[in-house]
């Protein structure tokens, strides 16, 4: 019976088969592609992370008037009344507009002023004027 070659014999056979000048090279464009991919991932992480912490409440004055800004999503809107949400990032607030206001378009970016309305629930506001 014939003995199988040992590991050292196999390694020397593989080295002879490849030859001394057959070293593999990475393509020239490989490193720039990796660098660009890493930069894109970092930018997307920063944008996504800051979006999570965006807040529709921009400012609150000493008189209790709050400036709200973000994307509007209607909840219940008729021809003369409108209730909805203003969203920014992962946060949103509920807003009741005064009677007679024309409802904002869905997904419109709006900025309004309002007063906190704890009787409507947490993070609820009554708009002081039409958008």
Buried (B, 14 or more C-beta within 10 A) or exposed (E): EEEEEEEEEEEEEEEEEEEEEEEEEEEEEEEEEEEEEEEEEEEEEEEEEEEEEEBBBEEEEEEEEBBBBBBBBBEEBEEEBBBBBBBBBEBBBBBBBBEEBEBBEEEEEBEBBBEBBEEBEEBBBBBEEBB
